[in-house]
Amino acid sequence: MNTRETLSPWQLAERAHGMNPSAIREILKVTERPGILNFAGGLPSPETFPVDAMRAACDAVLSGPAARPSLQYASSEGLPELRQWVAAEMAKHGAQVSPDQVLITTGSQQGLDLIAKVLLDKDSPLLVESPTYLGALQAFTPMQPKIVSVASDSGGLSVPVLREQLSKAEQSGQRPRFIYLLPNFQNPTGRTMDEQRRGDVIAACREFGLPIVEDNPYGELWFDAPPPAPLLSRWPEGVLYLGSFSKILAPGLRLGYVIAPPALYPKLLQAKQAADLHTPGFNQRVVAEVIKDGFLDTHVPTIRARYHAQRDAMLAALARELGPTGAEWTQPVGGMFVWVRLPEGLNAQALLPKAVDAGMAFVPGAPFYADHPDPRTLRLSFVTATPEQIDRGIAALGRVIRQAAGG
């Protein structure tokens, strides 16, 4: 046999070797087993999807003058009505942007991919919180940058540490390309950056000329009070902003957006054109039809109320079942996640198979770290489970932790 014929003729690009499967997606395969209570996926509750409104919007689009245009190629920038809506919504949050700064993307994940392609070179440094969103690390890593994490606490990244790192970078001539932040109900920790911290972050970034990528997929999912104004409103020329319709309507639509300074917008648009020409025009027109008369003003509060009750159930179960073990966890005031730190000596990755055998699943925290992962951490999502399921799942987790700790 000719051995040359048995070898693949394909040679991977160097960047392809940096691509890794999503740890969450791999875990979700395990949760497909019957009877597993799934707290792993960062999925919005299907009970919040506005099926009737979507059906009516589809009928309206396909029976009106936009029927054929909705099935045709569309502009790369996005539907004008959607771009205008985004600009108007941002104005409500104190950020004055033009519709011409809004680029509609195929989910906000595509926005991260476009930003990586436009702003990152091999070995170029960038900063992230510790821990940070796994999907962002996946988008950035193929560009082969040097990703450096900034130590963080319950209020987000440490500004003194940020200043120290930026001072050292300035001295070495290695200024980071940008810092990636999720100020509101962060994935994975659920923490929120308060007003004082936001001001301090902006002051530091302005002083050192460090641009910010502000990712805000969860900002509307607050429980008792809305979060502080976005970073974009405080430094318009220095902040790239990402938003999404996934958490307030439905992720299957794959609709997100990037708000970019005018100087950066053309290159992001060119990257978008190279990636997929445009975001599906039919999806854009359906969403524009759904939201045009203020539908979200009544719909989103129902999501908040549902998630609030589920958050309360999760925190109560954690206090009851994990409190005695010495575990610690965050107290999110919005969003979808609770971040847990196990007692000393335990490893979340090693604990996962035992938790699955006990009937529940979570995401180990290590993949959310750019460097120096904490093996004791794990993420729990509370929005797709009922309070009764939360009670059962956290009770199972408590039993597994006590057994592993020898209690």
N, C-alpha and C positions, 0 to 999 in steps of 0.2 A: 504494500500500500504506500502510496505517495503521501508522506506526512504533511507536505505542504497543503494538500487538499483538505486535510482535517482541521487546519488552523483557520481561525476567523481572519478574513482579510481586513477587518475594520480596526482602525487605530483610534483610541479615544483621545480627545483633547486633554491637555493637562488639567484644565478646570473641571472636567467631568469627574476626575478622581476625588474632588472635594465635595461632590454631591452625595448626600446621605438620605436614606429614607426617614420619613417623619416618625419619631418614636411614638407619637400619639396614634398615628395611623396604624402602626404595627400592633399597638396595644388594643386598638378597636377591633382588630381581627379576633383577639382572644375573647372580647366581650360579646361576640356573636353566639357564644355558647349559650344554650337555653338556661334561664334562671339566674344569669349574672346581672347584678345590679351595677350599672355602669355610671361611675362618677369620673370617668377618664376624659371623655370627649368634650371639647369646647363648643358644643353644638347648642344653638338656641332651642327652646322648647317648640316642638311642632304644633303644640296647642295654641301658640301665638300667631301662627301663619294665617293671614287674612284670605282664606280660600275664596269666599264669596265675592269679596272686593276684587280679587284678581280675576275671577271668572268674568265678572261684569266688565272689567277694564279690557280684557281680551276681546270680548264681544264688541265693545265700543270702538276699539282700534280697528278691528277687522271689518266692521260694518260701516265705517266712516271714510272720509276722504284720505285718511292716512293709511288705509289698508295696504295698498301696493307699495308706497314708500317704506312702510314698516318692514317689508320683506326684501327690500333692496339694499345694496351697499349704502353705508352711511358715512358721515364725516368722521374723521379720526378724533377730532376734539370732543365730540359727543353732542347729544341733542341739545339745542339752544335752551329749550324750556327747562331741562334738568340743570344745566349750568347756571341759569338765572335763579332757579330755586335754591341751589347750594349757596350762591352768593347772598341771597336774601336771608337764609338761615344763619349764615355766619355773622351777618350784621346784627342779628338778635343777640349774639354772644360777644359783641364788641369788636369783631374783626371786619374791617372794611376791605372787601376784595371785589374785584371786577369779575364778571362771568368769563372774561377772556383769560383769566388766570386758572380756570377750572378745567381739568382734563378728566373726562369720564373714563374709568378703567374697568377691566374685566375682573371685578373684585379688588379690594384694597391690596391683596397679595400681589397682584400685578403691579400696583404702584410701587411696592417695595422692590420688585424685580427691575422696573424701569430706573428707579433711583440708583440701584446698585450698578447698572450698566452705564449710566451717565456720569456717576460721581466717583466710582472706585476703580483703581488700578491695582495691579499686583503689588503687594507689600505696602499699599497706602494704609495708614492707620485710621481707625474709626473707633468711637467710644460707644459703649452700651451700658445700661444699668445691669446690676447683678442681683438677681437673675433677670432675664429678659425674655421676650417672645421668641419661641422656638422657630416660628415661621420666618421671622426677620433674619435669624442666623442662617437659615436655609437659603434665603434669597441673597444674602451678602457673601456667603462663603465661596461660591463658585468664581467670584471675581478675584479670589485669593488675596484679600486684604489682610492686614494685621488687626484683628479685633481685640480691643482691650476693654475690660470691664471696669466700672467705677463702683467702689464699695457703696452699698446702699443700706438704708435702715427702713423703719416702718413708714417714713414719709417720703421715700424715694431716694435718689442718689444723694450722697454726701457732698455738699458744696465745697467744704474745705478740702476734701480729697480731690474733687474735680479741679479746683484751683491749683493744687499741688501738682497734679498730673499735667495740666496745661502749661504751667510754668516750666516744668522739666522738658516738655515737648517743644516749647518755644526756644529754649536754650540749645536743644539738639537739632533744631531746624526740621522737626518731624511733626508739624502741626496736623492734628487729625482732620480728615475731610469733613466729618460731621459727627454729632452725637445723636443717637437714636433713643427717643423717650416715649413712654406711654403714661402721661400724667394722670389719667382717669381710670380707676378700677383696673389696675394693670393686670395683664396676662403675663405671668401666672399668679402673682401674689394677691391680687385684689386691692392693693394699696392705692391711695390717692395722694397726689402732691398738693399740699395746702397753699394758700395765697402767699404766705411769707416765703416758702421754698421756691415757688415759681418766680417770684421777684428776684430772689438770690441767684437762681439758675440763669435767668435772662441777663442779670448784671454781669455774671462771670463770663458768659458766652459772648456778650457784646465786647467786654474788655479784651478778650483774647481773640476775637474774630472767629469764633467757632460756630458754624451753622448748626441748626437743629432740624431733625426730622421728627415731627410730632405726629404720632399715630393715635387716632382716637376712635376706635370702633365701638367702644362701650359707653361713651360720654352721656348718651341719653338715658341710660339704664340706672339712674340714681334713685334712691329710695326715699329719703326724707328731705333732701335739699339738693339742688343742682351743684355741680362742682364749680370751682373758680373759673374765670375766663381763660380761654385757651392761650397758650404761649404765642400763637400766631398774632393775637391782638396786641401783643406787647412789643413785637419786633417783626413787622411784616416782611422786611427785606431779608431777614436772616432765618426764616422758618419755612420749611416745606411741610404741608399739612396733609394727612391722609384721613379719609372718612369712608364710611361703608353703609350700604342699605341692608346688609346681611342680618344685623341684629335687630333692626326695627321693622323689617318686612319679611324677607326670606333669603337665606343664603343661596338657594338654588338659582336665583336670578343672576348671580355673579355680577353685581353692580357695586362699584366703589368710585372714588374720585381722589384726585390729587389737586391741591391748590399750591401753585408755584409762583415765586417771584417772576416778573416779566422777563428778566434776563436769563432765567433757567428754563422757562416754559418751552421754547422752540426745540431744545434738545430732547426733552422728555417726550414731546410730540413726535419727533423723528424716531425715537426708540419705540414708541407705541405703534407707529406705522409699520416698522420693521417686524414687530412681534405678531400683530394680528389685524392690521389695517384699521379696525375699529371694534368697539364693544358692540355686541348684538343690538341692532337698531330696534327690533321688535321688543326686546326686554326693556329698553329705555323708554319706549313710547307707552308700554303698559304701566310702568312705574309712574311716569309723568301723569298718566290718566288717573291712577289711584290717588296720588297725593295732591292733585291740583286744587281741591276744595277744602284743604285742611284736615284730611283724613287722619294724618299722624297725630294731630292734636288730641284726638280721642282714643286712637289705637295704642299709642305708646304708653299712656298711663295704665292701661290694662296689663301690659307686659311688666311694668314696674311693680304693680301690686302683686302680681303672681310671683315674681322673683323675690320680692321682699319677704313674702310668707315662707318661701323655700329657704331663703337665707336664714331666717329666724329658726326654722326647724333644724337646719344644719348646725348652727351655733349651739343650740340647746343640746343636740345629740352629742356634739363634740365635748361640751362641758361635762355631760353625764358619763360618757364612755371613755374619753381620752384624758379628761382632767386628772383623774387619779394616777395615770401612768407617768405624768411629768411631761407629756407632749405640749407643744405650744402651737398657736395658730393665729392668723390674722382675723381682723374684724371688719370685713369690707362694708362700705356704705353704699355700694352699688355694684353693678356688673354681674359676673357669673361664677367667680372663683373664690375659694378659700385655700390658703397656703399653710401647710402643716409642717412642723419640725418635730421629728420623732425623738424619743428619749436617747440619751447618749449611749453609744454602742450599737445602735440599730442602723440598718441600711435599707432604704426604701426599695431599691431595685431587688434586693434579695428577699424582701418581704412580699413583693407583688405576687409571685406564684402561690404563696400561702393564702393571700387575700382572695385570689381568684378561686382557689379550692374552697374557701369559706363562703363564696358567693358574691363577692364584690370586686370592683376594679378601680384603680386610681392611676395617675401618671406619676412615676418617679421624677423627682425634681432635677436630677443631674443634667439632662439634655437642655435645660433652660439656661445653663451657665456657659458663657463664652470661654471661661477659664476657671480653675479652682472650684469645681462643683462641690456642693454640700450634699453628701450621700444620705443625710438624714431627712431631706426635704421631699415633699410630695404635694401634688395639686389635686384638689377635689372640685368638681363642678356640681353645683346644686340645682341647676335650672331644668333638667330633664327628668327629675325624680319627684314623686309625691312625698309629702311629709312622712307618710307611713314607710315608704321605701327608704327614705333617708334614715329613719330610726333603725330599720333593720340592717342597712348597709354599714352605718357607723358602729352599730353594736358588733357586727362581724369584724370590722377593723379593730375595734377595741380588744376583742378576744385574741386576735392574731398578734397584736402588739404585746399583750400581757404574756402570751405563751412564748413569744420570742425573747422577752425580757426575763423569762424564768419565773414569772409571777403566777 
